[in-house]
Amino acid sequence: METFEPAYRALLRAGEFPQRVAQAEQALRDCDLCAWACHVDRTQRIGFCRTGKDAIVSSAFPHMGEEDPLRGWRGSGTIFFAQCNLRCQFCQNYEISQLGEGTPVSVERLAAIMLHLQDLGCHNINFVSPSHVIPQIVAAVYLAAQRGLNLPLVYNTGGYDSPAGLALLDGIIDIYMPDMKYADADIAQRFSKIRDYPKHNQAAVREMHRQVGDLVLDENGIAQRGLLVRHLVLPDGLAGTAEIVRFLAEEISPNTYINIMGQYHPAWRVRERNIAPLNRPVRRDEVEAARALAEQAGLRLDRRRNVLVW
């Protein structure tokens, strides 16, 4: 099977990385890195994402709980960024995404973290909730690549991304793993406090696929490049699974790899305030129905992760 060199190695050889770093740093001064496009100068103050010039890292470790093509047998080198550009009222990691638990890190420290995860044998570097820290990631990858980083990069996002942010990542990110959370804008506004989510989310997924194509695995089943979509099943069909799998199959690619996730349970504000109808775990039959829709659309399903924990 063909082997893939990480995309950013070619950018480094071509001598184009410094220009990309400069473009990313400029974007931080008039921020439109995610779909909020708040245009805040984040070198001077925080934006909607509650993050300024330094990324905040909550944790970094070889993650054995990711999708099979990412975790392999040595783990996915996962870097969890604190804060988030979504306000999901049911977030199961709210201490990180909403309360901001973590430590500010310099670009140099972020590069060192990537190299450490490579030294531990991880199959890839997996950036979790990265939309608001694209400039810091781009600058850190440049430093790490100069020092020998040679792993595929995973952009693991809630899916509320912007064309401007994704343009900075073209030729750097190897594997895009966006959520497709909702098919209905009103439901997204109600439960994640975000505007026009389906429009921005679908545009982002189109651009991600344009950059990297369908998911490609090596001879050991480890992802090298491509698109992998996550979709969390919500109670009462609120996530709009039928429309999301139709969009992927008809407007992206019928070969799209999707993880239909069945672990929803009430958390954070939903649990505290007993917000219906999300105030119950998702049922097995709801998850099985969502899986059936994806199979009928001809999509490639991640099997191991389709296991209910409730």
Buried (B, 14 or more C-beta within 10 A) or exposed (E): EEEBEBBBEEBBEEEEBEEBBEBBBEBBBBBBBBBBBBEBEBEEEBBBBBBBBBBBBBBBBBBEEBBBBBBBEBBBBBBBBBBBBBBBBBBBBBBBBBBBBBEEBBBEBBBBBBBEBBEEEBBBBBBBBBBBBBBBBBBBBBBBBEEEBEBBBBBBBBBBBBBBBBBBBBBBBBBBBBBBBBBBBEBBBBBBEBEEBBEBBBBBBBBBBEBBEBBBBBEEEBBBBBBBBBBBBBBEBBBBBBBBBBBBBEEBBEBBBBBBBBBBBBBBBBBEEEBEEBBBBBBEEBBBBBBEBBBEBBBBEBEEBBEBEE
